[in-house]
Amino acid sequence: MSVPIEYYLILSGFMFLVGVAGVLTRRNAIIVFMSIELMLNSANLTLVTFSSYMGNSAGQLFVFFVMTVAAAEAAVGLAIIIAIFRNKLTLNIDEINILKW
């Protein structure tokens, strides 16, 4: 007895929608960052689902590279967030206007 592909796709879609809602509604940089990571993991789940369904390991290999890039992005992103917090003393996206004169 196996789990139908629709269950994985519904879970992936729900995860992606939660990530989009987090990016659009929250103003805290850490929560926005975590929401972006949630959307990346949702895309990874979809890639693994279709890779398993089609019997091809190319999708799983692509997920490996996406996770590698996401780990590097997390390290650089958190370093940038810490640097901005040290200068502005806030993580509210609306108050961080470093590109304005």
Rosetta constraint file for C-alpha pairs under 8 A:
AtomPair CA 3 CA 7 HARMONIC 7.09 0.50
AtomPair CA 4 CA 8 HARMONIC 7.45 0.50
AtomPair CA 5 CA 9 HARMONIC 6.43 0.50
AtomPair CA 5 CA 49 HARMONIC 6.96 0.50
AtomPair CA 5 CA 53 HARMONIC 7.43 0.50
AtomPair CA 6 CA 10 HARMONIC 5.98 0.50
AtomPair CA 7 CA 11 HARMONIC 6.15 0.50
AtomPair CA 8 CA 12 HARMONIC 6.07 0.50
AtomPair CA 8 CA 45 HARMONIC 7.47 0.50
AtomPair CA 8 CA 46 HARMONIC 7.31 0.50
AtomPair CA 8 CA 49 HARMONIC 6.73 0.50
AtomPair CA 9 CA 13 HARMONIC 6.02 0.50
AtomPair CA 9 CA 46 HARMONIC 6.33 0.50
AtomPair CA 9 CA 49 HARMONIC 7.63 0.50
AtomPair CA 10 CA 14 HARMONIC 6.11 0.50
AtomPair CA 11 CA 15 HARMONIC 6.14 0.50
AtomPair CA 12 CA 16 HARMONIC 6.15 0.50
AtomPair CA 12 CA 42 HARMONIC 4.82 0.50
AtomPair CA 12 CA 43 HARMONIC 7.07 0.50
AtomPair CA 12 CA 45 HARMONIC 6.20 0.50
AtomPair CA 12 CA 46 HARMONIC 6.26 0.50
AtomPair CA 13 CA 17 HARMONIC 6.15 0.50
AtomPair CA 13 CA 42 HARMONIC 7.08 0.50
AtomPair CA 14 CA 18 HARMONIC 6.20 0.50
AtomPair CA 15 CA 19 HARMONIC 6.26 0.50
AtomPair CA 15 CA 38 HARMONIC 6.62 0.50
AtomPair CA 15 CA 39 HARMONIC 6.69 0.50
AtomPair CA 15 CA 42 HARMONIC 5.72 0.50
AtomPair CA 16 CA 20 HARMONIC 6.20 0.50
AtomPair CA 16 CA 38 HARMONIC 6.76 0.50
AtomPair CA 16 CA 39 HARMONIC 4.77 0.50
AtomPair CA 16 CA 42 HARMONIC 5.56 0.50
AtomPair CA 16 CA 43 HARMONIC 7.70 0.50
AtomPair CA 17 CA 21 HARMONIC 6.05 0.50
AtomPair CA 17 CA 39 HARMONIC 7.93 0.50
AtomPair CA 18 CA 22 HARMONIC 6.11 0.50
AtomPair CA 18 CA 35 HARMONIC 7.47 0.50
AtomPair CA 18 CA 38 HARMONIC 7.93 0.50
AtomPair CA 19 CA 23 HARMONIC 6.28 0.50
AtomPair CA 19 CA 34 HARMONIC 7.96 0.50
AtomPair CA 19 CA 35 HARMONIC 4.31 0.50
AtomPair CA 19 CA 36 HARMONIC 6.13 0.50
AtomPair CA 19 CA 37 HARMONIC 7.86 0.50
AtomPair CA 19 CA 38 HARMONIC 5.52 0.50
AtomPair CA 19 CA 39 HARMONIC 5.29 0.50
AtomPair CA 20 CA 24 HARMONIC 6.14 0.50
AtomPair CA 20 CA 35 HARMONIC 6.91 0.50
AtomPair CA 20 CA 36 HARMONIC 7.70 0.50
AtomPair CA 20 CA 39 HARMONIC 7.28 0.50
AtomPair CA 21 CA 25 HARMONIC 5.86 0.50
AtomPair CA 22 CA 26 HARMONIC 5.56 0.50
AtomPair CA 22 CA 31 HARMONIC 6.97 0.50
AtomPair CA 22 CA 32 HARMONIC 6.11 0.50
AtomPair CA 22 CA 35 HARMONIC 5.47 0.50
AtomPair CA 23 CA 27 HARMONIC 8.00 0.50
AtomPair CA 23 CA 31 HARMONIC 7.66 0.50
AtomPair CA 23 CA 32 HARMONIC 4.87 0.50
AtomPair CA 23 CA 33 HARMONIC 7.92 0.50
AtomPair CA 23 CA 35 HARMONIC 5.93 0.50
AtomPair CA 23 CA 36 HARMONIC 7.09 0.50
AtomPair CA 26 CA 31 HARMONIC 6.82 0.50
AtomPair CA 26 CA 32 HARMONIC 6.51 0.50
AtomPair CA 27 CA 31 HARMONIC 7.72 0.50
AtomPair CA 27 CA 32 HARMONIC 7.18 0.50
AtomPair CA 27 CA 92 HARMONIC 5.38 0.50
AtomPair CA 27 CA 93 HARMONIC 5.26 0.50
AtomPair CA 27 CA 94 HARMONIC 6.81 0.50
AtomPair CA 28 CA 32 HARMONIC 6.29 0.50
AtomPair CA 28 CA 91 HARMONIC 5.51 0.50
AtomPair CA 28 CA 92 HARMONIC 4.83 0.50
AtomPair CA 28 CA 93 HARMONIC 6.08 0.50
AtomPair CA 29 CA 33 HARMONIC 6.04 0.50
AtomPair CA 29 CA 81 HARMONIC 7.24 0.50
AtomPair CA 29 CA 91 HARMONIC 5.45 0.50
AtomPair CA 29 CA 92 HARMONIC 6.28 0.50
AtomPair CA 29 CA 93 HARMONIC 6.00 0.50
AtomPair CA 30 CA 34 HARMONIC 6.20 0.50
AtomPair CA 30 CA 81 HARMONIC 7.72 0.50
AtomPair CA 30 CA 91 HARMONIC 7.45 0.50
AtomPair CA 31 CA 35 HARMONIC 6.08 0.50
AtomPair CA 32 CA 36 HARMONIC 6.32 0.50
AtomPair CA 33 CA 37 HARMONIC 6.46 0.50
AtomPair CA 33 CA 77 HARMONIC 7.86 0.50
AtomPair CA 34 CA 38 HARMONIC 6.20 0.50
AtomPair CA 35 CA 39 HARMONIC 6.35 0.50
AtomPair CA 36 CA 40 HARMONIC 6.35 0.50
AtomPair CA 37 CA 41 HARMONIC 6.23 0.50
AtomPair CA 37 CA 70 HARMONIC 7.49 0.50
AtomPair CA 38 CA 42 HARMONIC 6.18 0.50
AtomPair CA 39 CA 43 HARMONIC 6.36 0.50
AtomPair CA 40 CA 44 HARMONIC 6.27 0.50
AtomPair CA 40 CA 70 HARMONIC 7.81 0.50
AtomPair CA 41 CA 45 HARMONIC 6.16 0.50
AtomPair CA 42 CA 46 HARMONIC 6.39 0.50
AtomPair CA 43 CA 47 HARMONIC 6.25 0.50
AtomPair CA 44 CA 48 HARMONIC 6.17 0.50
AtomPair CA 44 CA 63 HARMONIC 5.59 0.50
AtomPair CA 44 CA 66 HARMONIC 7.63 0.50
AtomPair CA 45 CA 49 HARMONIC 6.02 0.50
AtomPair CA 46 CA 50 HARMONIC 6.23 0.50
AtomPair CA 47 CA 51 HARMONIC 5.97 0.50
AtomPair CA 47 CA 59 HARMONIC 5.30 0.50
AtomPair CA 47 CA 60 HARMONIC 6.81 0.50
AtomPair CA 47 CA 62 HARMONIC 7.93 0.50
AtomPair CA 47 CA 63 HARMONIC 6.86 0.50
AtomPair CA 48 CA 52 HARMONIC 6.01 0.50
AtomPair CA 48 CA 59 HARMONIC 5.86 0.50
AtomPair CA 48 CA 60 HARMONIC 5.42 0.50
AtomPair CA 48 CA 63 HARMONIC 7.22 0.50
AtomPair CA 49 CA 53 HARMONIC 6.07 0.50
AtomPair CA 50 CA 54 HARMONIC 5.93 0.50
AtomPair CA 50 CA 59 HARMONIC 7.31 0.50
AtomPair CA 51 CA 55 HARMONIC 5.97 0.50
AtomPair CA 51 CA 56 HARMONIC 5.25 0.50
AtomPair CA 51 CA 57 HARMONIC 5.82 0.50
AtomPair CA 51 CA 58 HARMONIC 6.78 0.50
AtomPair CA 51 CA 59 HARMONIC 4.91 0.50
AtomPair CA 51 CA 60 HARMONIC 6.36 0.50
AtomPair CA 52 CA 56 HARMONIC 6.54 0.50
AtomPair CA 52 CA 57 HARMONIC 7.30 0.50
AtomPair CA 57 CA 61 HARMONIC 6.34 0.50
AtomPair CA 58 CA 62 HARMONIC 6.21 0.50
AtomPair CA 59 CA 63 HARMONIC 6.22 0.50
AtomPair CA 60 CA 64 HARMONIC 6.40 0.50
AtomPair CA 61 CA 65 HARMONIC 6.71 0.50
AtomPair CA 62 CA 66 HARMONIC 6.25 0.50
AtomPair CA 63 CA 67 HARMONIC 6.05 0.50
AtomPair CA 64 CA 68 HARMONIC 6.29 0.50
AtomPair CA 65 CA 69 HARMONIC 6.25 0.50
AtomPair CA 66 CA 70 HARMONIC 6.02 0.50
AtomPair CA 67 CA 71 HARMONIC 6.10 0.50
AtomPair CA 68 CA 72 HARMONIC 6.46 0.50
AtomPair CA 69 CA 73 HARMONIC 6.03 0.50
AtomPair CA 70 CA 74 HARMONIC 5.97 0.50
AtomPair CA 71 CA 75 HARMONIC 6.36 0.50
AtomPair CA 72 CA 76 HARMONIC 6.28 0.50
AtomPair CA 73 CA 77 HARMONIC 5.68 0.50
AtomPair CA 74 CA 78 HARMONIC 5.92 0.50
AtomPair CA 75 CA 79 HARMONIC 6.24 0.50
AtomPair CA 76 CA 80 HARMONIC 6.23 0.50
AtomPair CA 77 CA 81 HARMONIC 6.18 0.50
AtomPair CA 78 CA 82 HARMONIC 6.09 0.50
AtomPair CA 79 CA 83 HARMONIC 6.18 0.50
AtomPair CA 80 CA 84 HARMONIC 6.15 0.50
AtomPair CA 81 CA 85 HARMONIC 6.09 0.50
AtomPair CA 81 CA 91 HARMONIC 7.63 0.50
AtomPair CA 82 CA 86 HARMONIC 6.19 0.50
AtomPair CA 83 CA 87 HARMONIC 6.47 0.50
AtomPair CA 84 CA 88 HARMONIC 5.89 0.50
AtomPair CA 84 CA 89 HARMONIC 7.53 0.50
AtomPair CA 84 CA 90 HARMONIC 7.85 0.50
AtomPair CA 84 CA 91 HARMONIC 7.78 0.50
AtomPair CA 84 CA 96 HARMONIC 7.94 0.50
AtomPair CA 85 CA 89 HARMONIC 4.69 0.50
AtomPair CA 85 CA 90 HARMONIC 5.37 0.50
AtomPair CA 85 CA 91 HARMONIC 6.06 0.50
AtomPair CA 88 CA 96 HARMONIC 7.08 0.50
AtomPair CA 90 CA 95 HARMONIC 7.40 0.50
AtomPair CA 90 CA 96 HARMONIC 7.56 0.50
AtomPair CA 91 CA 95 HARMONIC 7.86 0.50
AtomPair CA 91 CA 96 HARMONIC 7.45 0.50
AtomPair CA 92 CA 96 HARMONIC 6.57 0.50
